[in-house]
Amino acid sequence: MTRRETGTKWQGSQEECAYKVDTTTWGGYDSDATVRLMYGGDDVSETHLSGELSVSGDVITTPLVVGLSAGIKYSLHIG
């Protein structure tokens, strides 16, 4: 598995955002890919991800990230 950190993305507590990752550089999409939203060591995906991971060619689009709390650092893992 390849790990790539893309840096900080800012999202407001009232925003709902999906994020796209182009996997071409790493040889394309892994059909077993999953997505998780983490806060510290806790998986908060059930609370803060809405919808399903989708794929178009080599581009993975995450579910909507929703309901985040202000001032909290989350990390989005696709693997």
C-alpha beads as a LAMMPS data file, in Angstrom:
LAMMPS data file: protein, C-alpha beads

79 atoms
78 bonds

1 atom types
1 bond types

-500.0 500.0 xlo xhi
-500.0 500.0 ylo yhi
-500.0 500.0 zlo zhi

Masses

1 110.0

Atoms # bond

1 1 1 0.000 0.000 0.000
2 1 1 1.233 3.474 -0.833
3 1 1 0.881 6.217 1.747
4 1 1 0.680 9.840 0.716
5 1 1 -0.085 12.778 2.950
6 1 1 -1.579 15.656 0.990
7 1 1 -1.386 18.234 3.743
8 1 1 -3.981 20.197 5.629
9 1 1 -7.393 20.832 4.088
10 1 1 -9.633 23.297 5.899
11 1 1 -13.342 22.523 6.145
12 1 1 -15.914 24.534 8.094
13 1 1 -18.245 22.889 10.574
14 1 1 -21.256 23.662 8.354
15 1 1 -19.627 22.482 5.108
16 1 1 -20.179 19.136 3.394
17 1 1 -17.241 18.223 1.144
18 1 1 -16.217 15.197 -0.910
19 1 1 -12.516 14.828 -1.695
20 1 1 -10.978 13.420 -4.895
21 1 1 -7.733 11.488 -5.205
22 1 1 -6.177 10.720 -8.602
23 1 1 -4.415 7.353 -8.236
24 1 1 -2.771 7.315 -11.688
25 1 1 0.679 7.997 -10.196
26 1 1 0.417 4.819 -8.103
27 1 1 -0.802 2.539 -10.875
28 1 1 -4.533 3.178 -10.629
29 1 1 -7.398 2.320 -8.341
30 1 1 -7.305 -0.597 -5.912
31 1 1 -10.744 -2.215 -6.072
32 1 1 -10.537 -3.039 -2.356
33 1 1 -10.085 0.595 -1.308
34 1 1 -11.888 1.808 1.787
35 1 1 -12.266 5.225 3.366
36 1 1 -12.164 6.121 7.076
37 1 1 -12.302 9.414 8.935
38 1 1 -10.198 9.404 12.081
39 1 1 -10.099 11.668 15.126
40 1 1 -7.042 10.777 17.156
41 1 1 -7.183 6.981 17.283
42 1 1 -10.968 6.810 16.917
43 1 1 -12.797 5.945 13.697
44 1 1 -15.585 8.545 13.392
45 1 1 -16.680 7.503 9.889
46 1 1 -20.210 6.488 10.903
47 1 1 -20.864 9.951 12.298
48 1 1 -19.042 12.114 9.755
49 1 1 -19.107 10.321 6.377
50 1 1 -22.293 10.393 4.325
51 1 1 -22.662 8.252 1.208
52 1 1 -20.299 5.872 -0.533
53 1 1 -16.812 5.927 -1.992
54 1 1 -17.029 6.188 -5.791
55 1 1 -14.596 5.638 -8.636
56 1 1 -14.303 7.091 -12.133
57 1 1 -11.258 5.755 -13.964
58 1 1 -8.316 6.288 -11.610
59 1 1 -10.071 8.959 -9.528
60 1 1 -11.476 8.004 -6.131
61 1 1 -14.115 10.326 -4.650
62 1 1 -14.820 10.066 -0.938
63 1 1 -18.248 10.172 0.641
64 1 1 -19.270 13.622 1.867
65 1 1 -17.410 14.646 5.016
66 1 1 -20.063 16.272 7.246
67 1 1 -20.722 17.598 10.733
68 1 1 -17.156 18.348 11.777
69 1 1 -16.453 20.221 15.014
70 1 1 -14.569 23.520 14.948
71 1 1 -10.963 23.390 16.114
72 1 1 -10.658 19.603 15.806
73 1 1 -8.065 17.962 13.540
74 1 1 -9.393 14.933 11.642
75 1 1 -7.571 12.702 9.170
76 1 1 -9.114 11.039 6.128
77 1 1 -7.642 7.649 5.220
78 1 1 -8.163 5.951 1.860
79 1 1 -6.588 2.538 1.720

Bonds

1 1 1 2
2 1 2 3
3 1 3 4
4 1 4 5
5 1 5 6
6 1 6 7
7 1 7 8
8 1 8 9
9 1 9 10
10 1 10 11
11 1 11 12
12 1 12 13
13 1 13 14
14 1 14 15
15 1 15 16
16 1 16 17
17 1 17 18
18 1 18 19
19 1 19 20
20 1 20 21
21 1 21 22
22 1 22 23
23 1 23 24
24 1 24 25
25 1 25 26
26 1 26 27
27 1 27 28
28 1 28 29
29 1 29 30
30 1 30 31
31 1 31 32
32 1 32 33
33 1 33 34
34 1 34 35
35 1 35 36
36 1 36 37
37 1 37 38
38 1 38 39
39 1 39 40
40 1 40 41
41 1 41 42
42 1 42 43
43 1 43 44
44 1 44 45
45 1 45 46
46 1 46 47
47 1 47 48
48 1 48 49
49 1 49 50
50 1 50 51
51 1 51 52
52 1 52 53
53 1 53 54
54 1 54 55
55 1 55 56
56 1 56 57
57 1 57 58
58 1 58 59
59 1 59 60
60 1 60 61
61 1 61 62
62 1 62 63
63 1 63 64
64 1 64 65
65 1 65 66
66 1 66 67
67 1 67 68
68 1 68 69
69 1 69 70
70 1 70 71
71 1 71 72
72 1 72 73
73 1 73 74
74 1 74 75
75 1 75 76
76 1 76 77
77 1 77 78
78 1 78 79
